[in-house]
Amino acid sequence: MEVVVTFIEVGGSDISGESCLGCPPLSWAARNGHQEVVQIRLKMEGVNSAKPDNGSYTPLSHATLNGHEEGVKILPEWEEVNPDKSNISGPTPLSYATQEGHDKILALLQSCNAASPCIT
């Protein structure tokens, strides 16, 4: 974690650059359950919390699909995040939570959806 923070603070890198697979750094962090990195990235200017990768998977989709509950708790706090946004083949974070049996995540997404603060 210290290495990531130092790397970000030192600068010299494109904070919104994508990998060769078209995956933004925030998505990689969410996909792999690196909640501290997700929090740091979300606070950085110019980072789009809902930017999809080449397959239209958003950071929330990645966190949900991989069962990273803490990431799912963090991401809907940001306005751009939408639990009903589908990827290129149709599934949404809500459907991933159901499909993968992530009941706690499903409840989190449903409460966000019901309250509507994170849907634009």
N, CA, C and O atoms as a printed pandas DataFrame, in Angstrom:
     atom_number atom_name residue_name chain_id  residue_number  x_coord  y_coord  z_coord
0              1         N          MET        A               1    0.811   -1.183    0.000
1              2        CA          MET        A               1    0.000    0.000    0.000
2              3         C          MET        A               1    0.863    1.259    0.000
3              4         O          MET        A               1    0.568    2.208   -0.727
4              5         N          GLU        A               2    1.913    1.280    0.797
5              6        CA          GLU        A               2    2.790    2.447    0.855
6              7         C          GLU        A               2    3.408    2.745   -0.506
7              8         O          GLU        A               2    3.585    3.906   -0.873
8              9         N          VAL        A               3    3.727    1.718   -1.232
9             10        CA          VAL        A               3    4.314    1.900   -2.566
10            11         C          VAL        A               3    3.323    2.595   -3.483
11            12         O          VAL        A               3    3.698    3.494   -4.235
12            13         N          VAL        A               4    2.066    2.189   -3.428
13            14        CA          VAL        A               4    1.041    2.797   -4.280
14            15         C          VAL        A               4    0.856    4.260   -3.913
15            16         O          VAL        A               4    0.824    5.120   -4.793
16            17         N          VAL        A               5    0.735    4.549   -2.630
17            18        CA          VAL        A               5    0.567    5.933   -2.183
18            19         C          VAL        A               5    1.745    6.786   -2.622
19            20         O          VAL        A               5    1.556    7.887   -3.138
20            21         N          THR        A               6    2.949    6.293   -2.424
21            22        CA          THR        A               6    4.142    7.034   -2.818
22            23         C          THR        A               6    4.158    7.268   -4.323
23            24         O          THR        A               6    4.453    8.373   -4.779
24            25         N          PHE        A               7    3.848    6.250   -5.077
25            26        CA          PHE        A               7    3.826    6.360   -6.533
26            27         C          PHE        A               7    2.829    7.434   -6.986
27            28         O          PHE        A               7    3.122    8.226   -7.882
28            29         N          ILE        A               8    1.664    7.450   -6.365
29            30        CA          ILE        A               8    0.639    8.432   -6.717
30            31         C          ILE        A               8    1.088    9.837   -6.320
31            32         O          ILE        A               8    0.933   10.785   -7.089
32            33         N          GLU        A               9    1.649    9.963   -5.112
33            34        CA          GLU        A               9    2.074   11.275   -4.628
34            35         C          GLU        A               9    3.231   11.853   -5.426
35            36         O          GLU        A               9    3.287   13.061   -5.653
36            37         N          VAL        A              10    4.149   11.005   -5.850
37            38        CA          VAL        A              10    5.298   11.468   -6.614
38            39         C          VAL        A              10    4.860   11.983   -7.979
39            40         O          VAL        A              10    5.465   12.910   -8.518
40            41         N          GLY        A              11    3.830   11.398   -8.529
41            42        CA          GLY        A              11    3.324   11.835   -9.826
42            43         C          GLY        A              11    4.132   11.239  -10.960
43            44         O          GLY        A              11    4.860   10.262  -10.787
44            45         N          GLY        A              12    3.987   11.842  -12.106
45            46        CA          GLY        A              12    4.724   11.358  -13.267
46            47         C          GLY        A              12    4.025   10.209  -13.971
47            48         O          GLY        A              12    4.576    9.606  -14.892
48            49         N          SER        A              13    2.806    9.908  -13.531
49            50        CA          SER        A              13    2.062    8.848  -14.203
50            51         C          SER        A              13    0.678    9.374  -14.546
51            52         O          SER        A              13    0.177   10.300  -13.907
52            53         N          ASP        A              14    0.080    8.789  -15.534
53            54        CA          ASP        A              14   -1.261    9.170  -15.955
54            55         C          ASP        A              14   -2.252    8.465  -15.036
55            56         O          ASP        A              14   -2.440    7.253  -15.143
56            57         N          ILE        A              15   -2.892    9.215  -14.130
57            58        CA          ILE        A              15   -3.788    8.594  -13.152
58            59         C          ILE        A              15   -5.035    8.004  -13.776
59            60         O          ILE        A              15   -5.701    7.177  -13.154
60            61         N          SER        A              16   -5.365    8.410  -14.990
61            62        CA          SER        A              16   -6.515    7.816  -15.626
62            63         C          SER        A              16   -6.141    6.918  -16.793
63            64         O          SER        A              16   -7.001    6.506  -17.571
64            65         N          GLY        A              17   -4.867    6.619  -16.910
65            66        CA          GLY        A              17   -4.421    5.743  -17.990
66            67         C          GLY        A              17   -4.993    4.347  -17.866
67            68         O          GLY        A              17   -5.289    3.877  -16.768
68            69         N          GLU        A              18   -5.143    3.705  -18.978
69            70        CA          GLU        A              18   -5.709    2.356  -19.002
70            71         C          GLU        A              18   -4.627    1.338  -19.285
71            72         O          GLU        A              18   -3.584    1.647  -19.862
72            73         N          SER        A              19   -4.904    0.115  -18.864
73            74        CA          SER        A              19   -3.994   -0.981  -19.176
74            75         C          SER        A              19   -4.151   -1.350  -20.644
75            76         O          SER        A              19   -4.997   -0.794  -21.344
76            77         N          CYS        A              20   -3.349   -2.270  -21.098
77            78        CA          CYS        A              20   -3.444   -2.721  -22.486
78            79         C          CYS        A              20   -4.786   -3.410  -22.743
79            80         O          CYS        A              20   -5.172   -3.590  -23.898
80            81         N          LEU        A              21   -5.490   -3.790  -21.696
81            82        CA          LEU        A              21   -6.814   -4.404  -21.820
82            83         C          LEU        A              21   -7.929   -3.361  -21.731
83            84         O          LEU        A              21   -9.111   -3.706  -21.723
84            85         N          GLY        A              22   -7.547   -2.089  -21.663
85            86        CA          GLY        A              22   -8.533   -1.021  -21.589
86            87         C          GLY        A              22   -9.177   -0.892  -20.223
87            88         O          GLY        A              22  -10.308   -0.417  -20.111
88            89         N          CYS        A              23   -8.477   -1.305  -19.195
89            90        CA          CYS        A              23   -9.018   -1.271  -17.833
90            91         C          CYS        A              23   -8.391   -0.111  -17.055
91            92         O          CYS        A              23   -7.175   -0.075  -16.870
92            93         N          PRO        A              24   -9.233    0.854  -16.590
93            94        CA          PRO        A              24   -8.701    1.957  -15.802
94            95         C          PRO        A              24   -8.145    1.472  -14.460
95            96         O          PRO        A              24   -8.580    0.438  -13.952
96            97         N          PRO        A              25   -7.187    2.209  -13.878
97            98        CA          PRO        A              25   -6.601    1.802  -12.602
98            99         C          PRO        A              25   -7.627    1.580  -11.488
99           100         O          PRO        A              25   -7.471    0.662  -10.683
100          101         N          LEU        A              26   -8.673    2.407  -11.433
101          102        CA          LEU        A              26   -9.692    2.229  -10.403
102          103         C          LEU        A              26  -10.382    0.875  -10.550
103          104         O          LEU        A              26  -10.697    0.222   -9.555
104          105         N          SER        A              27  -10.612    0.462  -11.778
105          106        CA          SER        A              27  -11.238   -0.846  -12.006
106          107         C          SER        A              27  -10.338   -1.986  -11.559
107          108         O          SER        A              27  -10.809   -2.966  -10.982
108          109         N          TRP        A              28   -9.031   -1.859  -11.827
109          110        CA          TRP        A              28   -8.096   -2.900  -11.382
110          111         C          TRP        A              28   -8.109   -3.011   -9.864
111          112         O          TRP        A              28   -8.119   -4.114   -9.317
112          113         N          ALA        A              29   -8.108   -1.866   -9.184
113          114        CA          ALA        A              29   -8.126   -1.877   -7.719
114          115         C          ALA        A              29   -9.428   -2.497   -7.203
115          116         O          ALA        A              29   -9.402   -3.327   -6.295
116          117         N          ALA        A              30  -10.556   -2.100   -7.776
117          118        CA          ALA        A              30  -11.860   -2.642   -7.356
118          119         C          ALA        A              30  -11.953   -4.133   -7.658
119          120         O          ALA        A              30  -12.461   -4.904   -6.845
120          121         N          ARG        A              31  -11.471   -4.529   -8.805
121          122        CA          ARG        A              31  -11.515   -5.929   -9.235
122          123         C          ARG        A              31  -10.728   -6.842   -8.303
123          124         O          ARG        A              31  -11.115   -7.986   -8.061
124          125         N          ASN        A              32   -9.625   -6.325   -7.785
125          126        CA          ASN        A              32   -8.738   -7.143   -6.962
126          127         C          ASN        A              32   -8.897   -6.923   -5.463
127          128         O          ASN        A              32   -8.111   -7.447   -4.674
128          129         N          GLY        A              33   -9.914   -6.147   -5.060
129          130        CA          GLY        A              33  -10.199   -5.963   -3.651
130          131         C          GLY        A              33   -9.239   -5.071   -2.903
131          132         O          GLY        A              33   -9.079   -5.217   -1.691
132          133         N          HIS        A              34   -8.596   -4.149   -3.595
133          134        CA          HIS        A              34   -7.653   -3.231   -2.953
134          135         C          HIS        A              34   -8.413   -1.966   -2.526
135          136         O          HIS        A              34   -8.319   -0.922   -3.172
136          137         N          GLN        A              35   -9.166   -2.085   -1.424
137          138        CA          GLN        A              35  -10.053   -1.016   -0.978
138          139         C          GLN        A              35   -9.322    0.279   -0.654
139          140         O          GLN        A              35   -9.836    1.362   -0.934
140          141         N          GLU        A              36   -8.148    0.188   -0.076
141          142        CA          GLU        A              36   -7.398    1.407    0.252
142          143         C          GLU        A              36   -7.010    2.159   -1.013
143          144         O          GLU        A              36   -7.053    3.389   -1.049
144          145         N          VAL        A              37   -6.638    1.435   -2.028
145          146        CA          VAL        A              37   -6.291    2.063   -3.303
146          147         C          VAL        A              37   -7.548    2.660   -3.936
147          148         O          VAL        A              37   -7.499    3.753   -4.500
148          149         N          VAL        A              38   -8.666    1.953   -3.845
149          150        CA          VAL        A              38   -9.938    2.474   -4.366
150          151         C          VAL        A              38  -10.238    3.814   -3.697
151          152         O          VAL        A              38  -10.576    4.783   -4.376
152          153         N          GLN        A              39  -10.117    3.873   -2.376
153          154        CA          GLN        A              39  -10.395    5.124   -1.652
154          155         C          GLN        A              39   -9.467    6.252   -2.086
155          156         O          GLN        A              39   -9.912    7.383   -2.282
156          157         N          ILE        A              40   -8.206    5.954   -2.232
157          158        CA          ILE        A              40   -7.247    6.976   -2.666
158          159         C          ILE        A              40   -7.600    7.453   -4.062
159          160         O          ILE        A              40   -7.642    8.657   -4.313
160          161         N          ARG        A              41   -7.851    6.535   -4.961
161          162        CA          ARG        A              41   -8.155    6.884   -6.356
162          163         C          ARG        A              41   -9.423    7.732   -6.444
163          164         O          ARG        A              41   -9.475    8.691   -7.215
164          165         N          LEU        A              42  -10.441    7.385   -5.662
165          166        CA          LEU        A              42  -11.700    8.128   -5.722
166          167         C          LEU        A              42  -11.546    9.582   -5.277
167          168         O          LEU        A              42  -12.286   10.456   -5.728
168          169         N          LYS        A              43  -10.596    9.833   -4.403
169          170        CA          LYS        A              43  -10.383   11.195   -3.897
170          171         C          LYS        A              43   -9.530   12.043   -4.828
171          172         O          LYS        A              43   -9.399   13.250   -4.627
172          173         N          MET        A              44   -8.957   11.423   -5.835
173          174        CA          MET        A              44   -8.079   12.150   -6.744
174          175         C          MET        A              44   -8.881   12.892   -7.804
175          176         O          MET        A              44   -9.866   12.386   -8.340
176          177         N          GLU        A              45   -8.433   14.092   -8.084
177          178        CA          GLU        A              45   -9.081   14.897   -9.109
178          179         C          GLU        A              45   -8.936   14.231  -10.473
179          180         O          GLU        A              45   -7.871   13.719  -10.815
180          181         N          GLY        A              46   -9.996   14.244  -11.228
181          182        CA          GLY        A              46   -9.956   13.716  -12.589
182          183         C          GLY        A              46  -10.232   12.236  -12.720
183          184         O          GLY        A              46  -10.198   11.702  -13.828
184          185         N          VAL        A              47  -10.505   11.557  -11.616
185          186        CA          VAL        A              47  -10.795   10.121  -11.681
186          187         C          VAL        A              47  -12.301    9.938  -11.799
187          188         O          VAL        A              47  -13.065   10.437  -10.972
188          189         N          ASN        A              48  -12.717    9.220  -12.832
189          190        CA          ASN        A              48  -14.130    8.938  -13.062
190          191         C          ASN        A              48  -14.477    7.631  -12.361
191          192         O          ASN        A              48  -13.973    6.575  -12.744
192          193         N          SER        A              49  -15.331    7.686  -11.340
193          194        CA          SER        A              49  -15.653    6.513  -10.536
194          195         C          SER        A              49  -16.490    5.485  -11.285
195          196         O          SER        A              49  -16.638    4.354  -10.821
196          197         N          ALA        A              50  -17.029    5.856  -12.419
197          198        CA          ALA        A              50  -17.871    4.927  -13.174
198          199         C          ALA        A              50  -17.303    4.620  -14.557
199          200         O          ALA        A              50  -18.002    4.065  -15.405
200          201         N          LYS        A              51  -16.055    4.973  -14.787
201          202        CA          LYS        A              51  -15.463    4.757  -16.117
202          203         C          LYS        A              51  -15.363    3.256  -16.413
203          204         O          LYS        A              51  -14.723    2.515  -15.667
204          205         N          PRO        A              52  -15.987    2.820  -17.489
205          206        CA          PRO        A              52  -15.942    1.398  -17.831
206          207         C          PRO        A              52  -14.670    1.012  -18.581
207          208         O          PRO        A              52  -13.977    1.860  -19.142
208          209         N          ASP        A              53  -14.381   -0.287  -18.575
209          210        CA          ASP        A              53  -13.270   -0.796  -19.366
210          211         C          ASP        A              53  -13.801   -1.142  -20.763
211          212         O          ASP        A              53  -14.937   -0.803  -21.094
212          213         N          ASN        A              54  -12.997   -1.805  -21.568
213          214        CA          ASN        A              54  -13.405   -2.122  -22.945
214          215         C          ASN        A              54  -14.633   -3.030  -23.022
215          216         O          ASN        A              54  -15.321   -3.045  -24.043
216          217         N          GLY        A              55  -14.915   -3.782  -21.967
217          218        CA          GLY        A              55  -16.091   -4.650  -21.939
218          219         C          GLY        A              55  -17.280   -4.003  -21.258
219          220         O          GLY        A              55  -18.279   -4.665  -20.978
220          221         N          SER        A              56  -17.175   -2.710  -20.992
221          222        CA          SER        A              56  -18.194   -1.921  -20.304
222          223         C          SER        A              56  -18.365   -2.294  -18.842
223          224         O          SER        A              56  -19.388   -1.969  -18.238
224          225         N          TYR        A              57  -17.380   -2.970  -18.263
225          226        CA          TYR        A              57  -17.429   -3.278  -16.839
226          227         C          TYR        A              57  -16.956   -2.047  -16.072
227          228         O          TYR        A              57  -15.862   -1.537  -16.316
228          229         N          THR        A              58  -17.781   -1.576  -15.148
229          230        CA          THR        A              58  -17.412   -0.445  -14.306
230          231         C          THR        A              58  -16.655   -0.958  -13.079
231          232         O          THR        A              58  -16.649   -2.162  -12.822
232          233         N          PRO        A              59  -16.019   -0.064  -12.320
233          234        CA          PRO        A              59  -15.388   -0.513  -11.079
234          235         C          PRO        A              59  -16.378   -1.235  -10.156
235          236         O          PRO        A              59  -16.021   -2.217   -9.505
236          237         N          LEU        A              60  -17.621   -0.742  -10.103
237          238        CA          LEU        A              60  -18.640   -1.400   -9.276
238          239         C          LEU        A              60  -18.945   -2.802   -9.788
239          240         O          LEU        A              60  -19.139   -3.721   -8.992
240          241         N          SER        A              61  -18.991   -2.978  -11.101
241          242        CA          SER        A              61  -19.207   -4.314  -11.680
242          243         C          SER        A              61  -18.096   -5.264  -11.256
243          244         O          SER        A              61  -18.356   -6.400  -10.857
244          245         N          HIS        A              62  -16.853   -4.791  -11.345
245          246        CA          HIS        A              62  -15.708   -5.632  -10.968
246          247         C          HIS        A              62  -15.757   -6.009   -9.491
247          248         O          HIS        A              62  -15.564   -7.174   -9.141
248          249         N          ALA        A              63  -16.014   -5.032   -8.625
249          250        CA          ALA        A              63  -16.062   -5.309   -7.184
250          251         C          ALA        A              63  -17.181   -6.292   -6.863
251          252         O          ALA        A              63  -17.000   -7.205   -6.057
252          253         N          THR        A              64  -18.335   -6.105   -7.492
253          254        CA          THR        A              64  -19.482   -6.981   -7.240
254          255         C          THR        A              64  -19.216   -8.390   -7.735
255          256         O          THR        A              64  -19.421   -9.358   -7.002
256          257         N          LEU        A              65  -18.770   -8.510   -8.951
257          258        CA          LEU        A              65  -18.530   -9.819   -9.555
258          259         C          LEU        A              65  -17.530  -10.635   -8.742
259          260         O          LEU        A              65  -17.661  -11.853   -8.624
260          261         N          ASN        A              66  -16.540   -9.961   -8.189
261          262        CA          ASN        A              66  -15.500  -10.658   -7.443
262          263         C          ASN        A              66  -15.765  -10.724   -5.942
263          264         O          ASN        A              66  -14.913  -11.181   -5.181
264          265         N          GLY        A              67  -16.945  -10.267   -5.513
265          266        CA          GLY        A              67  -17.338  -10.405   -4.122
266          267         C          GLY        A              67  -16.608   -9.519   -3.142
267          268         O          GLY        A              67  -16.444   -9.895   -1.981
268          269         N          HIS        A              68  -16.166   -8.358   -3.574
269          270        CA          HIS        A              68  -15.427   -7.448   -2.696
270          271         C          HIS        A              68  -16.405   -6.465   -2.045
271          272         O          HIS        A              68  -16.620   -5.353   -2.528
272          273         N          GLU        A              69  -16.982   -6.911   -0.943
273          274        CA          GLU        A              69  -18.024   -6.155   -0.242
274          275         C          GLU        A              69  -17.576   -4.741    0.136
275          276         O          GLU        A              69  -18.344   -3.792   -0.019
276          277         N          GLU        A              70  -16.362   -4.592    0.622
277          278        CA          GLU        A              70  -15.887   -3.265    1.035
278          279         C          GLU        A              70  -15.847   -2.302   -0.156
279          280         O          GLU        A              70  -16.185   -1.127   -0.015
280          281         N          GLY        A              71  -15.439   -2.793   -1.315
281          282        CA          GLY        A              71  -15.436   -1.952   -2.510
282          283         C          GLY        A              71  -16.836   -1.548   -2.913
283          284         O          GLY        A              71  -17.068   -0.430   -3.372
284          285         N          VAL        A              72  -17.765   -2.468   -2.738
285          286        CA          VAL        A              72  -19.161   -2.175   -3.064
286          287         C          VAL        A              72  -19.723   -1.145   -2.084
287          288         O          VAL        A              72  -20.588   -0.350   -2.452
288          289         N          LYS        A              73  -19.245   -1.152   -0.850
289          290        CA          LYS        A              73  -19.692   -0.152    0.128
290          291         C          LYS        A              73  -19.149    1.229   -0.217
291          292         O          LYS        A              73  -19.836    2.234   -0.032
292          293         N          ILE        A              74  -17.927    1.280   -0.715
293          294        CA          ILE        A              74  -17.259    2.551   -1.009
294          295         C          ILE        A              74  -17.782    3.191   -2.295
295          296         O          ILE        A              74  -18.099    4.381   -2.311
296          297         N          LEU        A              75  -17.871    2.428   -3.348
297          298        CA          LEU        A              75  -18.145    2.996   -4.676
298          299         C          LEU        A              75  -19.497    3.702   -4.812
299          300         O          LEU        A              75  -19.546    4.766   -5.429
300          301         N          PRO        A              76  -20.597    3.166   -4.268
301          302        CA          PRO        A              76  -21.874    3.872   -4.450
302          303         C          PRO        A              76  -21.974    5.222   -3.757
303          304         O          PRO        A              76  -22.952    5.942   -3.958
304          305         N          GLU        A              77  -20.994    5.578   -2.953
305          306        CA          GLU        A              77  -20.992    6.898   -2.334
306          307         C          GLU        A              77  -20.729    7.992   -3.367
307          308         O          GLU        A              77  -20.956    9.171   -3.096
308          309         N          TRP        A              78  -20.258    7.611   -4.533
309          310        CA          TRP        A              78  -19.895    8.579   -5.562
310          311         C          TRP        A              78  -21.029    8.684   -6.564
311          312         O          TRP        A              78  -21.569    7.668   -7.004
312          313         N          GLU        A              79  -21.394    9.907   -6.928
313          314        CA          GLU        A              79  -22.567   10.165   -7.751
314          315         C          GLU        A              79  -22.630    9.393   -9.065
315          316         O          GLU        A              79  -23.708    8.972   -9.484
316          317         N          GLU        A              80  -21.497    9.207   -9.709
317          318        CA          GLU        A              80  -21.512    8.616  -11.043
318          319         C          GLU        A              80  -21.830    7.122  -11.057
319          320         O          GLU        A              80  -22.125    6.555  -12.109
320          321         N          VAL        A              81  -21.769    6.495   -9.896
321          322        CA          VAL        A              81  -21.913    5.040   -9.814
322          323         C          VAL        A              81  -23.384    4.647   -9.907
323          324         O          VAL        A              81  -24.242    5.232   -9.246
324          325         N          ASN        A              82  -23.659    3.641  -10.742
325          326        CA          ASN        A              82  -25.027    3.195  -10.961
326          327         C          ASN        A              82  -25.095    1.663  -10.898
327          328         O          ASN        A              82  -24.551    0.996  -11.779
328          329         N          PRO        A              83  -25.753    1.087   -9.872
329          330        CA          PRO        A              83  -25.825   -0.368   -9.757
330          331         C          PRO        A              83  -26.687   -1.029  -10.829
331          332         O          PRO        A              83  -26.685   -2.252  -10.971
332          333         N          ASP        A              84  -27.425   -0.209  -11.585
333          334        CA          ASP        A              84  -28.257   -0.743  -12.665
334          335         C          ASP        A              84  -27.615   -0.594  -14.040
335          336         O          ASP        A              84  -28.247   -0.908  -15.048
336          337         N          LYS        A              85  -26.374   -0.121  -14.100
337          338        CA          LYS        A              85  -25.709    0.069  -15.395
338          339         C          LYS        A              85  -25.196   -1.264  -15.911
339          340         O          LYS        A              85  -24.405   -1.937  -15.251
340          341         N          SER        A              86  -25.651   -1.632  -17.085
341          342        CA          SER        A              86  -25.241   -2.914  -17.664
342          343         C          SER        A              86  -23.933   -2.775  -18.432
343          344         O          SER        A              86  -23.570   -1.690  -18.885
344          345         N          ASN        A              87  -23.231   -3.906  -18.569
345          346        CA          ASN        A              87  -22.038   -3.901  -19.400
346          347         C          ASN        A              87  -22.457   -4.235  -20.828
347          348         O          ASN        A              87  -23.649   -4.326  -21.124
348          349         N          ILE        A              88  -21.492   -4.414  -21.698
349          350        CA          ILE        A              88  -21.769   -4.597  -23.121
350          351         C          ILE        A              88  -22.633   -5.836  -23.420
351          352         O          ILE        A              88  -23.363   -5.864  -24.411
352          353         N          SER        A              89  -22.542   -6.851  -22.560
353          354        CA          SER        A              89  -23.334   -8.064  -22.797
354          355         C          SER        A              89  -24.624   -8.102  -21.979
355          356         O          SER        A              89  -25.363   -9.085  -22.044
356          357         N          GLY        A              90  -24.909   -7.042  -21.208
357          358        CA          GLY        A              90  -26.190   -6.931  -20.539
358          359         C          GLY        A              90  -26.223   -6.976  -19.023
359          360         O          GLY        A              90  -27.022   -6.249  -18.434
360          361         N          PRO        A              91  -25.402   -7.789  -18.344
361          362        CA          PRO        A              91  -25.517   -7.862  -16.880
362          363         C          PRO        A              91  -25.172   -6.550  -16.175
363          364         O          PRO        A              91  -24.390   -5.739  -16.671
364          365         N          THR        A              92  -25.776   -6.370  -15.014
365          366        CA          THR        A              92  -25.529   -5.206  -14.168
366          367         C          THR        A              92  -24.868   -5.674  -12.873
367          368         O          THR        A              92  -24.845   -6.874  -12.596
368          369         N          PRO        A              93  -24.333   -4.750  -12.076
369          370        CA          PRO        A              93  -23.816   -5.164  -10.767
370          371         C          PRO        A              93  -24.874   -5.892   -9.937
371          372         O          PRO        A              93  -24.555   -6.850   -9.234
372          373         N          LEU        A              94  -26.125   -5.447  -10.013
373          374        CA          LEU        A              94  -27.205   -6.133   -9.287
374          375         C          LEU        A              94  -27.357   -7.583   -9.757
375          376         O          LEU        A              94  -27.533   -8.490   -8.944
376          377         N          SER        A              95  -27.288   -7.788  -11.058
377          378        CA          SER        A              95  -27.432   -9.163  -11.561
378          379         C          SER        A              95  -26.209  -10.012  -11.220
379          380         O          SER        A              95  -26.339  -11.213  -10.986
380          381         N          TYR        A              96  -25.019   -9.401  -11.189
381          382        CA          TYR        A              96  -23.820  -10.156  -10.794
382          383         C          TYR        A              96  -23.929  -10.615   -9.342
383          384         O          TYR        A              96  -23.585  -11.751   -9.017
384          385         N          ALA        A              97  -24.410   -9.726   -8.470
385          386        CA          ALA        A              97  -24.554  -10.085   -7.060
386          387         C          ALA        A              97  -25.500  -11.268   -6.910
387          388         O          ALA        A              97  -25.245  -12.174   -6.117
388          389         N          THR        A              98  -26.591  -11.264   -7.670
389          390        CA          THR        A              98  -27.560  -12.362   -7.634
390          391         C          THR        A              98  -26.938  -13.633   -8.193
391          392         O          THR        A              98  -27.007  -14.691   -7.568
392          393         N          GLN        A              99  -26.340  -13.527   -9.353
393          394        CA          GLN        A              99  -25.744  -14.678  -10.051
394          395         C          GLN        A              99  -24.659  -15.350   -9.222
395          396         O          GLN        A              99  -24.570  -16.578   -9.200
396          397         N          GLU        A             100  -23.836  -14.564   -8.543
397          398        CA          GLU        A             100  -22.707  -15.099   -7.790
398          399         C          GLU        A             100  -23.058  -15.452   -6.344
399          400         O          GLU        A             100  -22.219  -15.971   -5.608
400          401         N          GLY        A             101  -24.297  -15.173   -5.940
401          402        CA          GLY        A             101  -24.714  -15.488   -4.582
402          403         C          GLY        A             101  -24.108  -14.586   -3.528
403          404         O          GLY        A             101  -23.919  -15.003   -2.385
404          405         N          HIS        A             102  -23.804  -13.361   -3.899
405          406        CA          HIS        A             102  -23.245  -12.395   -2.958
406          407         C          HIS        A             102  -24.404  -11.635   -2.296
407          408         O          HIS        A             102  -24.701  -10.493   -2.649
408          409         N          ASP        A             103  -25.046  -12.300   -1.330
409          410        CA          ASP        A             103  -26.258  -11.759   -0.718
410          411         C          ASP        A             103  -26.049  -10.423   -0.013
411          412         O          ASP        A             103  -26.893   -9.534   -0.128
412          413         N          LYS        A             104  -24.950  -10.263    0.710
413          414        CA          LYS        A             104  -24.690   -8.996    1.399
414          415         C          LYS        A             104  -24.493   -7.867    0.389
415          416         O          LYS        A             104  -24.971   -6.750    0.586
416          417         N          ILE        A             105  -23.789   -8.176   -0.683
417          418        CA          ILE        A             105  -23.562   -7.170   -1.725
418          419         C          ILE        A             105  -24.877   -6.818   -2.403
419          420         O          ILE        A             105  -25.141   -5.647   -2.677
420          421         N          LEU        A             106  -25.697   -7.818   -2.675
421          422        CA          LEU        A             106  -26.997   -7.566   -3.291
422          423         C          LEU        A             106  -27.818   -6.624   -2.412
423          424         O          LEU        A             106  -28.421   -5.677   -2.915
424          425         N          ALA        A             107  -27.845   -6.877   -1.106
425          426        CA          ALA        A             107  -28.586   -6.006   -0.186
426          427         C          ALA        A             107  -28.036   -4.587   -0.208
427          428         O          ALA        A             107  -28.800   -3.622   -0.197
428          429         N          LEU        A             108  -26.706   -4.456   -0.241
429          430        CA          LEU        A             108  -26.093   -3.127   -0.312
430          431         C          LEU        A             108  -26.520   -2.388   -1.581
431          432         O          LEU        A             108  -26.883   -1.213   -1.537
432          433         N          LEU        A             109  -26.470   -3.085   -2.694
433          434        CA          LEU        A             109  -26.828   -2.457   -3.969
434          435         C          LEU        A             109  -28.309   -2.120   -4.028
435          436         O          LEU        A             109  -28.690   -1.084   -4.572
436          437         N          GLN        A             110  -29.139   -2.981   -3.477
437          438        CA          GLN        A             110  -30.573   -2.711   -3.485
438          439         C          GLN        A             110  -30.916   -1.514   -2.605
439          440         O          GLN        A             110  -31.793   -0.720   -2.945
440          441         N          SER        A             111  -30.224   -1.384   -1.473
441          442        CA          SER        A             111  -30.502   -0.234   -0.614
442          443         C          SER        A             111  -30.041    1.054   -1.286
443          444         O          SER        A             111  -30.704    2.086   -1.178
444          445         N          CYS        A             112  -28.927    0.996   -1.968
445          446        CA          CYS        A             112  -28.453    2.152   -2.723
446          447         C          CYS        A             112  -29.446    2.493   -3.815
447          448         O          CYS        A             112  -29.779    3.660   -4.020
448          449         N          ASN        A             113  -29.912    1.486   -4.509
449          450        CA          ASN        A             113  -30.855    1.673   -5.598
450          451         C          ASN        A             113  -32.171    2.242   -5.078
451          452         O          ASN        A             113  -32.745    3.146   -5.685
452          453         N          ALA        A             114  -32.646    1.711   -3.958
453          454        CA          ALA        A             114  -33.912    2.162   -3.399
454          455         C          ALA        A             114  -33.827    3.614   -2.937
455          456         O          ALA        A             114  -34.777    4.379   -3.102
456          457         N          ALA        A             115  -32.701    3.985   -2.366
457          458        CA          ALA        A             115  -32.523    5.336   -1.856
458          459         C          ALA        A             115  -32.178    6.333   -2.961
459          460         O          ALA        A             115  -32.365    7.538   -2.794
460          461         N          SER        A             116  -31.679    5.835   -4.076
461          462        CA          SER        A             116  -31.320    6.599   -5.272
462          463         C          SER        A             116  -30.209    7.637   -5.136
463          464         O          SER        A             116  -30.097    8.485   -6.022
464          465         N          PRO        A             117  -29.374    7.632   -4.082
465          466        CA          PRO        A             117  -28.362    8.672   -4.040
466          467         C          PRO        A             117  -27.222    8.452   -5.002
467          468         O          PRO        A             117  -26.513    9.400   -5.339
468          469         N          CYS        A             118  -27.027    7.238   -5.451
469          470        CA          CYS        A             118  -25.866    6.963   -6.281
470          471         C          CYS        A             118  -26.220    6.746   -7.733
471          472         O          CYS        A             118  -25.356    6.376   -8.528
472          473         N          ILE        A             119  -27.449    6.962   -8.093
473          474        CA          ILE        A             119  -27.853    6.762   -9.496
474          475         C          ILE        A             119  -28.051    8.113  -10.154
475          476         O          ILE        A             119  -28.752    8.989   -9.648
476          477         N          THR        A             120  -27.409    8.246  -11.294
477          478        CA          THR        A             120  -27.550    9.500  -12.032
478          479         C          THR        A             120  -28.449    9.291  -13.220
479          480         O          THR        A             120  -28.698   10.229  -13.977
